[in-house]
Amino acid sequence: MHIRHAISARLDGEDPGLDEAMVYGHLASCAGCRAFAHDTEELHRAVRLAPAPEIPDLTPRILAAIGAEAGPDTLANEDTETQHALRWILLAIAITQIAIAVPALLFGSDAGLPVHAARHIGSFDVALGVGFFYAAWKPSRIPGLLPVVVALVVCLMGSSLLDVAAGNTAALGEAQHALDFVGLAVVWLLSRPAPRPVRLV
């Protein structure tokens, strides 16, 4: 029995616990242990060299599932009719914004402000108009553009409200900044991801 344990241990890569010369000497004189050693080695070899279980090729199904998952979302992010309309609205706002800002930028004419201050305000308004134009042209770039647009609109509208409240300027003269707010709202709407289509299970 010790011999057979030693044979099994040696096949498993463990310490047989007996001297190999003793094991081989016993095998030379014992047919039963020789048969056990032969059968054990054959079983060990068969297990080690057994063919791998056949696995079906799931690649087509996986790719189809990925396509079904990504397809509707990708299409949803394409230009829908609503997005088209928003882009045209934003383009119109951009053109109007730049047209309103040109007199202040070129001629320094803006509600009686000093020429230098008027040109500064005109520069901000033109920059905002260009931002709106770019957002209408490349909606995919809006996430990077949005913080700058928010900062410009908040600063322009905030300063206008403060000046109107302090009586430094007429409310009618600052009405053009309402266009800034509308443009910001359109940019924000364009930046929102399209809703995912509902899948019926």
C-alpha contacts under 8 A as a table, 3 or more apart, distances in Angstrom:
res1	aa1	res2	aa2	distance
1	M	4	R	5.23
1	M	5	H	6.36
2	H	5	H	5.11
2	H	6	A	6.17
3	I	6	A	5.04
3	I	7	I	6.27
3	I	18	L	7.83
3	I	23	V	6.13
3	I	26	H	7.72
3	I	33	C	7.62
4	R	7	I	5.01
4	R	8	S	6.29
4	R	33	C	6.79
4	R	36	F	7.39
4	R	37	A	7.48
5	H	8	S	5.19
5	H	9	A	6.06
5	H	16	P	7.16
6	A	9	A	5.07
6	A	10	R	6.09
6	A	15	D	7.75
6	A	16	P	4.14
6	A	17	G	6.36
6	A	18	L	6.53
6	A	23	V	7.65
7	I	10	R	5.27
7	I	11	L	6.43
7	I	16	P	6.81
7	I	23	V	7.95
7	I	37	A	6.48
8	S	11	L	5.22
8	S	12	D	6.34
8	S	16	P	7.75
8	S	40	T	7.39
9	A	12	D	5.09
9	A	13	G	6.28
9	A	14	E	4.88
9	A	15	D	6.17
9	A	16	P	5.05
10	R	13	G	5.11
10	R	14	E	5.45
10	R	15	D	6.38
10	R	16	P	5.40
11	L	14	E	7.45
11	L	41	E	7.36
11	L	44	H	7.47
16	P	19	D	7.81
18	L	22	M	6.96
18	L	23	V	6.99
19	D	22	M	5.30
19	D	23	V	6.52
20	E	23	V	4.94
20	E	24	Y	6.10
21	A	24	Y	5.19
21	A	25	G	5.92
22	M	25	G	5.04
22	M	26	H	6.17
23	V	26	H	5.22
23	V	27	L	6.26
24	Y	27	L	5.00
24	Y	28	A	6.20
25	G	28	A	5.21
25	G	29	S	6.83
26	H	29	S	5.37
26	H	30	C	5.99
26	H	33	C	7.96
27	L	30	C	5.11
27	L	31	A	6.97
27	L	33	C	5.95
27	L	34	R	5.28
28	A	31	A	7.65
28	A	34	R	7.56
30	C	33	C	5.55
30	C	34	R	6.29
31	A	34	R	4.98
31	A	35	A	6.14
32	G	35	A	5.18
32	G	36	F	6.23
33	C	36	F	4.82
33	C	37	A	6.03
34	R	37	A	5.09
34	R	38	H	6.14
35	A	38	H	5.06
35	A	39	D	6.04
36	F	39	D	5.21
36	F	40	T	5.94
37	A	40	T	5.13
37	A	41	E	6.09
38	H	41	E	5.24
38	H	42	E	6.23
39	D	42	E	5.10
39	D	43	L	6.17
40	T	43	L	5.13
40	T	44	H	6.03
41	E	44	H	5.02
41	E	45	R	6.07
42	E	45	R	5.16
42	E	46	A	6.09
43	L	46	A	5.05
43	L	47	V	6.14
44	H	47	V	5.28
44	H	48	R	6.24
45	R	48	R	5.16
45	R	49	L	6.02
46	A	49	L	5.24
46	A	50	A	5.70
47	V	50	A	5.23
57	D	60	P	7.58
58	L	61	R	5.39
58	L	62	I	6.10
59	T	62	I	5.12
59	T	63	L	6.07
60	P	63	L	5.21
60	P	64	A	6.02
61	R	64	A	5.05
61	R	65	A	6.07
62	I	65	A	5.05
62	I	66	I	6.16
63	L	66	I	5.02
63	L	67	G	6.08
64	A	67	G	5.02
64	A	68	A	6.09
65	A	68	A	5.03
65	A	69	E	6.06
66	I	69	E	5.02
66	I	70	A	5.92
67	G	70	A	5.20
67	G	71	G	5.33
68	A	71	G	5.35
68	A	72	P	7.00
69	E	72	P	6.76
69	E	73	D	7.25
70	A	73	D	5.36
70	A	74	T	5.85
71	G	74	T	5.15
71	G	75	L	6.12
72	P	75	L	5.04
72	P	76	A	5.89
72	P	196	R	7.55
72	P	197	P	6.88
73	D	76	A	4.86
73	D	77	N	6.29
73	D	194	A	7.97
73	D	196	R	6.13
73	D	197	P	7.49
74	T	77	N	5.23
74	T	78	E	6.61
75	L	78	E	5.10
76	A	79	D	7.81
76	A	80	T	7.41
76	A	194	A	5.62
76	A	195	P	7.11
76	A	196	R	6.93
76	A	197	P	7.73
77	N	80	T	7.81
77	N	193	P	6.76
77	N	194	A	5.58
79	D	82	T	7.85
79	D	83	Q	5.55
79	D	84	H	6.07
80	T	83	Q	5.11
80	T	84	H	6.16
81	E	84	H	5.05
81	E	85	A	6.26
82	T	85	A	5.12
82	T	86	L	6.19
83	Q	86	L	4.97
83	Q	87	R	6.07
83	Q	190	L	6.59
84	H	87	R	5.16
84	H	88	W	6.34
85	A	88	W	5.21
85	A	89	I	6.20
86	L	89	I	5.03
86	L	90	L	6.08
86	L	186	V	6.33
86	L	190	L	7.07
87	R	90	L	5.03
87	R	91	L	6.10
87	R	135	A	7.95
87	R	136	A	4.73
87	R	137	W	7.52
87	R	190	L	7.83
88	W	91	L	4.98
88	W	92	A	6.25
88	W	136	A	7.14
89	I	92	A	5.16
89	I	93	I	6.26
89	I	186	V	7.80
90	L	93	I	4.98
90	L	94	A	6.09
90	L	132	F	6.18
90	L	133	F	6.94
90	L	135	A	7.87
90	L	136	A	5.84
90	L	183	G	6.12
90	L	186	V	6.48
90	L	187	V	7.46
91	L	94	A	5.02
91	L	95	I	6.29
91	L	132	F	6.82
91	L	133	F	5.47
91	L	136	A	5.80
92	A	95	I	5.25
92	A	96	T	6.16
93	I	96	T	5.11
93	I	97	Q	5.89
93	I	129	G	7.45
93	I	132	F	7.38
93	I	179	L	7.00
93	I	183	G	6.35
94	A	97	Q	5.04
94	A	98	I	6.20
94	A	128	L	7.78
94	A	129	G	4.38
94	A	130	V	6.54
94	A	131	G	7.80
94	A	132	F	5.22
94	A	133	F	5.25
94	A	183	G	7.87
95	I	98	I	5.30
95	I	99	A	6.10
95	I	129	G	6.84
95	I	133	F	7.59
96	T	99	A	5.04
96	T	100	I	6.12
96	T	129	G	7.94
97	Q	100	I	5.29
97	Q	101	A	6.24
97	Q	125	D	6.64
97	Q	126	V	6.86
97	Q	128	L	7.70
97	Q	129	G	5.23
97	Q	179	L	7.51
97	Q	180	D	7.86
98	I	101	A	5.05
98	I	102	V	6.15
98	I	125	D	6.79
98	I	126	V	5.06
98	I	129	G	5.35
98	I	130	V	7.53
99	A	102	V	5.42
99	A	103	P	7.93
100	I	103	P	6.85
100	I	104	A	8.00
101	A	104	A	5.50
101	A	105	L	6.13
101	A	122	G	4.86
101	A	123	S	7.50
101	A	125	D	5.71
101	A	126	V	5.93
102	V	105	L	5.03
102	V	106	L	5.85
102	V	107	F	7.87
102	V	122	G	6.71
102	V	126	V	7.54
103	P	106	L	5.40
103	P	107	F	5.30
103	P	108	G	6.61
103	P	109	S	5.83
103	P	110	D	7.49
103	P	122	G	7.71
104	A	107	F	5.57
104	A	108	G	4.42
104	A	109	S	4.52
104	A	110	D	5.27
104	A	118	A	5.35
104	A	119	R	5.30
104	A	121	I	7.22
104	A	122	G	4.90
105	L	108	G	5.71
105	L	109	S	7.70
105	L	118	A	6.90
105	L	119	R	4.39
105	L	120	H	7.25
105	L	121	I	7.57
105	L	122	G	4.46
105	L	123	S	5.98
106	L	119	R	7.08
107	F	115	V	7.58
107	F	119	R	7.68
108	G	113	L	7.91
108	G	114	P	7.29
108	G	115	V	4.25
108	G	116	H	6.66
108	G	117	A	7.72
108	G	118	A	4.98
108	G	119	R	5.10
109	S	112	G	6.75
109	S	113	L	7.07
109	S	115	V	6.56
109	S	118	A	6.10
109	S	119	R	7.78
110	D	113	L	5.64
110	D	118	A	5.37
111	A	173	G	7.03
113	L	117	A	6.25
113	L	118	A	5.57
114	P	117	A	5.37
114	P	118	A	6.03
115	V	118	A	5.08
115	V	119	R	6.14
116	H	119	R	5.26
116	H	120	H	6.34
117	A	120	H	5.04
117	A	121	I	6.33
118	A	121	I	5.16
118	A	122	G	6.07
119	R	122	G	4.83
119	R	123	S	6.02
120	H	123	S	5.06
120	H	124	F	6.45
121	I	124	F	5.18
121	I	125	D	6.26
122	G	125	D	5.05
122	G	126	V	6.08
123	S	126	V	5.14
123	S	127	A	6.08
124	F	127	A	5.06
124	F	128	L	6.15
124	F	152	L	7.56
125	D	128	L	5.06
125	D	129	G	6.14
126	V	129	G	4.93
126	V	130	V	6.10
127	A	130	V	5.09
127	A	131	G	6.14
128	L	131	G	4.94
128	L	132	F	6.24
128	L	149	V	6.73
128	L	152	L	7.13
128	L	180	D	7.93
129	G	132	F	5.06
129	G	133	F	6.16
130	V	133	F	4.95
130	V	134	Y	6.11
131	G	134	Y	5.14
131	G	135	A	6.11
131	G	145	L	7.40
131	G	149	V	7.15
132	F	135	A	5.08
132	F	136	A	6.20
132	F	183	G	6.90
132	F	187	V	7.46
133	F	136	A	5.18
133	F	137	W	6.24
134	Y	137	W	4.97
134	Y	138	K	5.86
134	Y	139	P	7.83
135	A	138	K	5.18
135	A	139	P	5.05
135	A	140	S	7.95
135	A	141	R	6.77
135	A	142	I	5.69
135	A	145	L	7.60
135	A	187	V	6.96
136	A	139	P	5.85
138	K	141	R	5.71
138	K	142	I	7.34
139	P	142	I	5.32
139	P	190	L	6.75
139	P	191	S	7.20
140	S	143	P	7.34
140	S	191	S	7.89
141	R	144	G	5.83
141	R	145	L	6.52
142	I	145	L	4.82
142	I	146	L	5.64
142	I	187	V	7.21
142	I	190	L	7.74
142	I	191	S	5.96
143	P	146	L	5.40
143	P	147	P	7.75
143	P	191	S	6.42
144	G	147	P	6.93
145	L	148	V	5.67
145	L	149	V	6.40
146	L	149	V	5.10
146	L	150	V	6.05
146	L	187	V	7.33
146	L	188	W	7.41
147	P	150	V	5.13
147	P	151	A	6.15
148	V	151	A	5.11
148	V	152	L	6.20
149	V	152	L	5.19
149	V	153	V	6.09
149	V	184	L	6.80
150	V	153	V	5.29
150	V	154	V	5.93
150	V	184	L	6.82
151	A	154	V	5.31
151	A	155	C	6.05
152	L	155	C	5.27
152	L	156	L	6.04
153	V	156	L	5.16
153	V	157	M	5.89
153	V	180	D	5.96
153	V	181	F	6.47
153	V	184	L	7.21
154	V	157	M	5.33
154	V	158	G	5.61
155	C	158	G	5.09
155	C	159	S	5.95
156	L	159	S	5.41
156	L	160	S	6.13
156	L	177	H	7.20
157	M	160	S	4.99
157	M	161	L	6.11
157	M	177	H	6.17
157	M	178	A	7.84
157	M	180	D	7.99
157	M	181	F	7.89
158	G	161	L	5.24
158	G	162	L	6.26
159	S	162	L	5.09
159	S	163	D	6.16
160	S	163	D	5.13
160	S	164	V	6.13
160	S	174	E	6.33
160	S	177	H	7.94
161	L	164	V	5.12
161	L	165	A	6.02
162	L	165	A	5.13
162	L	166	A	6.09
163	D	166	A	5.06
163	D	167	G	6.06
163	D	168	N	4.96
163	D	169	T	5.81
164	V	167	G	5.03
164	V	168	N	5.91
164	V	169	T	5.23
164	V	170	A	5.95
164	V	171	A	5.71
165	A	168	N	7.67
166	A	169	T	7.94
167	G	170	A	7.02
169	T	173	G	7.10
169	T	174	E	7.75
170	A	173	G	5.37
170	A	174	E	6.86
171	A	174	E	5.28
171	A	175	A	6.40
172	L	175	A	5.15
173	G	176	Q	7.15
174	E	177	H	5.85
174	E	178	A	7.92
175	A	178	A	5.58
175	A	179	L	7.81
176	Q	179	L	5.58
176	Q	180	D	7.42
177	H	180	D	4.96
177	H	181	F	6.70
178	A	181	F	5.12
178	A	182	V	6.38
179	L	182	V	5.08
179	L	183	G	6.12
180	D	183	G	5.10
180	D	184	L	6.20
181	F	184	L	5.04
181	F	185	A	6.23
182	V	185	A	5.05
182	V	186	V	6.29
183	G	186	V	5.14
183	G	187	V	6.20
184	L	187	V	5.06
184	L	188	W	6.12
185	A	188	W	5.10
185	A	189	L	6.24
186	V	189	L	5.07
186	V	190	L	6.21
187	V	190	L	5.11
187	V	191	S	6.19
188	W	191	S	5.05
188	W	192	R	6.58
189	L	192	R	5.46
190	L	193	P	7.86
